[in-house]
Amino acid sequence: MAQNSSGYFQDLYEVGADRSLSLEEKIERAITIGRDRLDLAYGVLSYTAAGEYEVVDSTIESGEYAAGTVYELEETWCRHVVENREILVVSDADASRYAEDIARKSTGLQCYIGAPILVDGETYGTLCYSDETPRNRDFDENEQQFVQLLTQWIGYEIEREKHYQTVESQNERLDEFAGVLAHDIRNPLTAAIGYTEYAMETAPDRIETHLETVLQSLDRIETLITNTLSLAREGADVGERKPVKLETVAQEAWDMVSPANATLSVVDTYTLMADESRLRQLFENLFRNVAEHCGDDVTVTVRGTDTGFEVINDGPEMPESVTESLFGGSFGADRIGLGLLIVERVVSGHGWGGTIESTPEETRFIFSGVGEATNTAKVV
C-alpha cells in the first residue's frame, strides 16, 4: 500500500534531523522521497547558474541524466523553471500547450514537475521529477506544495553548507594572519622593546617619559599578537573576566588608534564583566574602521544600555552586504574584513549578542547580553 502524505513529510524531517548524514546523502534521500511520493520514474537535481544544465544528483544511476552529466539548458523542461523562477507542471505533454516544446522532443519526457532551487536569493538550479509516460491525473495542490517544500529544504541545506565553508575560509584566513603576526612581527618587536628599555636606562627624564609611552605601545602590540593567535587557534572563547570600566577601555583603545578624522564621546560610566584585553581589541577595531572608512569630522559615541553597550558613529552608511554578513548573517563575496571578523569573535567569545543598524545618518553597533554589568551615574 502506498505511503500516505504525512509519512513522506515525516521521512523528510528525519533526513534533515539526521546529523550522521552528509549534505550529499541528505539530498540524495530527499530526491528519492519525492520520486516515491509522486510515483514517477526519475528525480533530478540540477545546477544551472553557469548557463548549462549540470546534473548534481539523480535517481538515475547511469547513462543520460545521471549525476555528473551536462546538457544544453535550452533543450530541457527546466529552462522554463529557471526563466520564470516558479514551478512548472506538465501531466501530459502531448495534451498540453507544450506538445511542440523542444524539451518534449529532446528528452522524450511526457510528464514533468519541477521547481527552482534558490540559494542566497539567486537561482542555483532546479529539482524536477519526470516520466516517459503521461500521468493519468493532474498533479494536485498537495503534490505541488510538496515539491516546493523539497526545493526550499534543499536550497536551505546548500545555503547552510555554503555559509559553513565560508566561515571555515574566514577562520583559515584569520589563522594565516595570526601566523604572519607571530613570525614576521614578533622578532623585530622584541628587538624594539629591548632597545627601548636599554635607552631608558641612560635617557634624561624628559626623554624617558616619551620612551615609557613607546614601551607601553610596544607592550600593547605584543598583547594584541598573543590575543589574535588565541582567537585564531584556540577558538572564540575568552580568558578571565573581571569588572571593567567601559569608559576606561574605550578611551585607552581610542588613544591607541588615535583617529585623526573623529572625536570620541563616552556618554555613561559603565562597569561590565569582560576580558579587558579582548574588549579593548573590539573597540580598537571599531575605531580603526572609523578611521579608514568614515571620512572626516566623525563623532563616535560609546554608551551603556540596559543590556550592554553600543558604539555609534555618524559617518556614512555601511554597505548592506557588510551589515548583513555580521553576527551570524549571510556570507558571500563581500564578506566582512578581518577587523570586523575579530569583533565578531570577541563578541561570540564572551557569549554576548551583536547587531548592527546602519542608515545614511549613523551606524550603530549594539552589544547585548552582557552579564553582571552595572550602569552608574551619567558623566556631566
C-alpha positions as CSV (number, residue, x, y, z in Angstrom):
1,M,0.0,0.0,0.0
2,A,1.3,3.5,-0.9
3,Q,2.6,5.6,2.0
4,N,0.3,8.5,2.9
5,S,1.4,12.1,2.6
6,S,2.2,12.7,6.3
7,G,4.6,9.7,6.1
8,Y,6.6,11.4,3.4
9,F,6.8,14.6,5.4
10,Q,8.0,12.5,8.4
11,D,10.6,10.8,6.2
12,L,11.9,14.2,5.1
13,Y,12.0,15.6,8.6
14,E,14.1,12.6,9.7
15,V,16.5,13.0,6.9
16,G,17.0,16.7,7.8
17,A,17.5,15.9,11.5
18,D,20.0,13.0,10.9
19,R,23.4,14.6,11.7
20,S,25.2,11.5,10.7
21,L,24.4,12.1,7.0
22,S,26.5,14.3,4.7
23,L,24.8,17.0,2.6
24,E,25.1,14.8,-0.5
25,E,23.4,11.9,1.4
26,K,20.6,14.1,2.7
27,I,19.9,15.5,-0.8
28,E,20.0,12.0,-2.4
29,R,17.5,10.7,0.1
30,A,15.2,13.7,-0.3
31,I,15.1,13.3,-4.0
32,T,14.2,9.7,-3.6
33,I,11.4,10.5,-1.2
34,G,10.0,12.9,-3.7
35,R,10.1,10.4,-6.5
36,D,8.3,7.8,-4.4
37,R,5.7,10.3,-3.2
38,L,4.9,11.3,-6.8
39,D,5.2,7.8,-8.2
40,L,7.3,8.9,-11.1
41,A,10.4,7.3,-12.7
42,Y,13.0,10.0,-12.3
43,G,14.2,12.6,-9.8
44,V,16.9,15.0,-10.8
45,L,18.7,17.9,-9.0
46,S,20.4,20.3,-11.4
47,Y,22.8,23.2,-11.3
48,T,22.0,25.9,-13.9
49,A,23.7,29.1,-12.6
50,A,26.6,28.7,-15.1
51,G,24.2,28.6,-18.0
52,E,24.2,24.8,-18.6
53,Y,22.2,22.0,-17.2
54,E,24.5,20.1,-14.9
55,V,23.1,17.1,-13.1
56,V,24.2,17.3,-9.5
57,D,22.3,14.3,-8.2
58,S,19.8,11.9,-9.7
59,T,17.9,8.7,-9.1
60,I,19.2,7.6,-12.5
61,E,22.4,5.6,-11.7
62,S,24.0,5.6,-15.2
63,G,23.5,6.9,-18.7
64,E,21.7,10.1,-19.6
65,Y,20.8,12.4,-16.8
66,A,22.9,10.5,-14.3
67,A,24.9,12.6,-11.8
68,G,27.8,14.5,-13.4
69,T,26.3,14.7,-16.9
70,V,25.8,18.1,-18.6
71,Y,23.3,19.2,-21.2
72,E,22.1,22.3,-23.0
73,L,19.8,24.1,-20.7
74,E,17.7,25.4,-23.6
75,E,16.7,21.8,-24.5
76,T,15.3,20.9,-21.1
77,W,12.0,21.4,-19.4
78,C,13.8,23.1,-16.6
79,R,14.6,26.1,-18.7
80,H,11.0,27.3,-18.1
81,V,11.6,27.0,-14.3
82,V,14.9,28.9,-14.5
83,E,13.4,31.7,-16.7
84,N,10.2,32.1,-14.6
85,R,11.6,31.2,-11.2
86,E,8.4,29.2,-10.5
87,I,7.1,25.7,-10.5
88,L,6.3,24.1,-13.9
89,V,3.7,21.3,-14.0
90,V,3.0,19.1,-17.1
91,S,1.0,16.0,-16.6
92,D,0.7,15.0,-20.2
93,A,2.9,16.9,-22.6
94,D,1.1,15.8,-25.8
95,A,-2.2,17.0,-24.5
96,S,-0.8,20.4,-23.3
97,R,0.4,23.6,-24.8
98,Y,3.9,22.1,-24.5
99,A,3.3,19.5,-27.2
100,E,5.7,21.1,-29.6
101,D,8.2,22.2,-27.0
102,I,11.8,21.4,-27.8
103,A,12.2,19.6,-24.4
104,R,9.4,17.2,-25.4
105,K,11.5,16.1,-28.4
106,S,15.0,16.2,-26.9
107,T,14.2,14.4,-23.6
108,G,11.3,12.2,-24.6
109,L,9.6,13.0,-21.3
110,Q,5.8,13.2,-21.3
111,C,5.3,14.1,-17.6
112,Y,7.2,16.7,-15.6
113,I,7.1,18.7,-12.4
114,G,9.9,20.9,-11.3
115,A,10.7,24.0,-9.2
116,P,13.6,26.3,-8.7
117,I,16.3,25.9,-6.1
118,L,17.2,29.3,-4.6
119,V,20.5,29.9,-2.7
120,D,21.1,33.4,-1.2
121,G,18.2,34.7,-3.3
122,E,19.7,33.5,-6.6
123,T,18.6,30.6,-8.8
124,Y,21.0,27.7,-8.1
125,G,19.2,25.2,-10.3
126,T,16.1,23.0,-10.2
127,L,14.6,19.9,-8.6
128,C,12.4,18.0,-11.0
129,Y,10.5,14.7,-11.3
130,S,9.6,13.2,-14.7
131,D,8.5,10.1,-16.6
132,E,8.3,9.0,-20.2
133,T,4.6,8.2,-19.9
134,P,1.8,10.7,-19.2
135,R,0.3,10.8,-15.8
136,N,-3.3,9.6,-15.6
137,R,-4.2,12.5,-13.4
138,D,-3.0,16.1,-12.8
139,F,-0.6,17.0,-10.1
140,D,-2.8,18.2,-7.2
141,E,-2.1,21.1,-4.9
142,N,-0.6,19.0,-2.2
143,E,1.8,17.4,-4.6
144,Q,2.9,20.7,-6.0
145,Q,3.4,22.1,-2.4
146,F,5.4,19.0,-1.6
147,V,7.8,19.6,-4.5
148,Q,8.1,23.3,-3.5
149,L,8.9,22.2,0.1
150,L,11.6,19.9,-1.1
151,T,13.2,22.7,-3.2
152,Q,13.1,25.1,-0.3
153,W,14.6,22.5,2.0
154,I,17.4,21.6,-0.4
155,G,18.1,25.2,-1.1
156,Y,18.4,25.8,2.6
157,E,20.8,22.9,3.1
158,I,23.0,24.0,0.2
159,E,23.0,27.6,1.5
160,R,23.9,26.4,5.0
161,E,26.8,24.3,3.7
162,K,28.0,27.3,1.7
163,H,27.9,29.5,4.7
164,Y,29.8,26.9,6.8
165,Q,32.5,26.7,4.2
166,T,32.8,30.5,4.1
167,V,33.2,30.6,7.9
168,E,35.9,27.9,7.6
169,S,37.6,30.0,5.0
170,Q,37.4,33.1,7.2
171,N,38.9,31.1,10.1
172,E,41.7,29.9,7.9
173,R,42.3,33.5,6.8
174,L,42.5,34.7,10.4
175,D,44.8,31.8,11.4
176,E,47.1,32.7,8.5
177,F,47.1,36.3,9.6
178,A,47.9,35.3,13.1
179,G,50.8,33.3,11.8
180,V,52.2,36.3,10.0
181,L,51.9,38.3,13.2
182,A,53.8,35.7,15.1
183,H,56.5,35.1,12.6
184,D,57.1,38.5,10.9
185,I,56.4,40.9,13.7
186,R,57.4,39.3,17.0
187,N,61.1,39.3,16.3
188,P,61.5,43.0,15.4
189,L,59.0,43.8,18.2
190,T,61.2,42.0,20.7
191,A,64.2,43.9,19.5
192,A,62.3,47.2,19.7
193,I,61.3,46.5,23.3
194,G,64.9,45.6,24.2
195,Y,66.4,48.7,22.7
196,T,63.8,51.0,24.2
197,E,64.4,49.5,27.7
198,Y,68.1,50.0,27.2
199,A,67.7,53.6,26.1
200,M,65.5,54.4,29.1
201,E,68.4,53.5,31.4
202,T,70.6,56.4,30.2
203,A,68.0,58.8,28.8
204,P,67.3,62.2,30.6
205,D,63.9,62.4,32.3
206,R,62.1,64.3,29.6
207,I,63.2,61.7,27.0
208,E,62.5,58.8,29.4
209,T,58.8,59.9,29.6
210,H,58.5,59.6,25.9
211,L,60.3,56.3,25.8
212,E,57.9,55.0,28.5
213,T,55.0,55.8,26.2
214,V,56.8,54.0,23.3
215,L,57.3,50.9,25.6
216,Q,53.7,50.9,26.6
217,S,52.7,50.9,22.9
218,L,55.1,48.1,22.2
219,D,53.7,46.0,25.1
220,R,50.2,46.6,23.7
221,I,51.3,45.3,20.3
222,E,52.7,42.2,21.9
223,T,49.4,41.6,23.8
224,L,47.5,42.0,20.6
225,I,49.6,39.4,18.8
226,T,49.1,37.0,21.7
227,N,45.3,37.6,21.7
228,T,45.0,37.3,17.9
229,L,46.8,34.0,18.0
230,S,44.5,32.8,20.7
231,L,41.4,33.9,18.8
232,A,42.5,32.1,15.7
233,R,43.9,28.9,17.1
234,E,42.1,28.3,20.4
235,G,38.6,29.2,19.3
236,A,36.3,32.1,20.2
237,D,36.3,31.7,24.0
238,V,37.9,34.5,26.0
239,G,40.1,34.4,29.1
240,E,39.4,35.5,32.7
241,R,36.7,38.1,33.1
242,K,36.7,40.8,35.7
243,P,34.9,44.1,36.3
244,V,36.0,46.5,33.6
245,K,35.1,50.2,33.3
246,L,33.6,50.7,29.8
247,E,34.7,54.3,29.5
248,T,38.3,53.5,30.5
249,V,38.7,50.7,28.0
250,A,37.1,52.8,25.3
251,Q,39.4,55.7,25.9
252,E,42.5,53.5,26.0
253,A,41.5,52.0,22.7
254,W,40.9,55.4,21.3
255,D,44.3,56.7,22.4
256,M,45.9,53.7,20.8
257,V,44.2,54.1,17.4
258,S,44.1,57.9,17.5
259,P,41.8,58.5,14.5
260,A,42.6,62.0,13.2
261,N,39.2,62.2,11.5
262,A,37.0,61.7,14.5
263,T,36.2,62.6,18.1
264,L,35.1,60.3,20.9
265,S,32.2,60.9,23.3
266,V,31.6,58.4,26.2
267,V,28.1,59.1,27.5
268,D,27.9,56.8,30.5
269,T,30.2,55.4,33.1
270,Y,29.5,51.6,33.0
271,T,31.1,48.6,34.5
272,L,30.8,45.1,33.0
273,M,32.4,41.7,33.3
274,A,34.8,41.1,30.5
275,D,38.2,40.1,29.4
276,E,39.7,43.6,29.4
277,S,42.3,43.0,26.7
278,R,39.8,41.4,24.3
279,L,37.3,44.1,24.9
280,R,40.0,46.7,24.1
281,Q,40.5,44.8,20.8
282,L,36.9,45.1,20.0
283,F,37.0,48.9,20.5
284,E,40.3,49.3,18.6
285,N,38.9,47.5,15.6
286,L,35.7,49.5,15.6
287,F,37.7,52.8,15.9
288,R,40.1,51.7,13.2
289,N,37.2,51.0,10.9
290,V,36.0,54.6,11.5
291,A,39.5,56.0,10.7
292,E,39.7,54.0,7.5
293,H,36.1,54.2,6.1
294,C,34.2,57.1,7.6
295,G,35.6,60.3,6.1
296,D,36.2,63.5,8.1
297,D,34.5,65.1,11.1
298,V,33.0,61.9,12.5
299,T,31.7,61.7,16.1
300,V,31.9,58.3,17.8
301,T,29.7,57.7,20.8
302,V,30.1,54.9,23.3
303,R,27.2,54.5,25.8
304,G,25.8,51.8,28.1
305,T,22.4,50.3,27.6
306,D,20.0,48.2,29.8
307,T,21.5,45.0,28.4
308,G,25.1,46.0,27.4
309,F,26.6,48.8,25.4
310,E,26.7,50.4,21.9
311,V,29.1,52.2,19.7
312,I,27.7,54.7,17.3
313,N,29.3,56.8,14.6
314,D,27.7,59.5,12.4
315,G,29.7,58.5,9.3
316,P,28.3,57.2,6.0
317,E,26.0,54.2,5.8
318,M,27.8,50.8,5.7
319,P,27.2,48.7,2.6
320,E,24.2,46.3,3.0
321,S,26.4,43.3,2.0
322,V,28.6,44.1,5.1
323,T,25.9,44.7,7.6
324,E,24.0,41.5,6.6
325,S,27.2,39.4,6.9
326,L,27.9,40.4,10.5
327,F,26.9,38.5,13.6
328,G,25.7,35.3,12.0
329,G,24.2,36.8,8.9
330,S,24.7,35.8,5.3
331,F,28.1,35.2,3.8
332,G,29.3,36.0,0.3
333,A,31.9,37.6,-1.9
334,D,31.5,40.9,0.1
335,R,32.1,39.2,3.4
336,I,33.4,41.5,6.2
337,G,37.2,42.2,6.6
338,L,39.5,40.9,9.2
339,G,38.9,43.8,11.7
340,L,35.1,43.2,11.9
341,L,35.7,39.5,12.0
342,I,37.8,39.9,15.2
343,V,34.9,42.0,16.6
344,E,32.6,39.1,15.9
345,R,35.0,36.6,17.6
346,V,35.3,38.8,20.7
347,V,31.5,39.1,21.0
348,S,30.9,35.4,20.5
349,G,33.7,34.5,22.9
350,H,32.0,36.5,25.7
351,G,28.7,34.9,24.8
352,W,27.2,38.3,24.0
353,G,24.8,39.2,21.2
354,G,25.7,41.6,18.5
355,T,23.6,43.5,15.9
356,I,24.3,46.4,13.6
357,E,21.9,49.1,12.3
358,S,23.2,51.4,9.6
359,T,21.5,54.4,7.9
360,P,22.8,57.4,6.0
361,E,22.8,59.3,9.3
362,E,24.6,56.8,11.6
363,T,25.9,53.3,12.1
364,R,25.1,51.7,15.4
365,F,26.9,48.6,16.8
366,I,24.7,47.1,19.6
367,F,26.2,44.6,22.0
368,S,23.7,42.8,24.3
369,G,23.5,40.0,26.9
370,V,26.5,41.5,28.8
371,G,26.5,39.7,32.1
372,E,26.8,41.3,35.5
373,A,27.0,44.8,34.2
374,T,26.1,47.8,36.4
375,N,25.2,51.2,35.0
376,T,26.2,54.2,37.2
377,A,25.8,57.9,37.1
378,K,26.0,59.9,33.9
379,V,29.1,61.8,33.0
380,V,28.4,65.5,33.0
